[in-house]
Amino acid sequence: MDNEASKIIDDLGGTAKVAALCEVTMAAVSQWRESGIPKPRLMFLKLARPDVFGPTPSMKRRKEDLSEAESVAAEARQS
């Protein structure tokens, strides 16, 4: 069993929800639990449900840049 694939499928709502999202059979998704999610499907799932996979590195950088800009602006207002 591919524990990472099973966790992703569970986090996405389970076999039936992932099957509906990917427009495949539940049997196909069940097989992914054993053999891993095919790369093209995994890429689709990451785009379709970024909330499950967390922020990408570029999103983290943007948040850090925004946070830094807010700090600089706050300091400028206090001066």
Secondary structure as UniProt FT lines:
FT   HELIX           3..11
FT   TURN            12..13
FT   HELIX           15..22
FT   HELIX           26..35
FT   HELIX           39..48
FT   HELIX           50..53
FT   HELIX           57..78
//
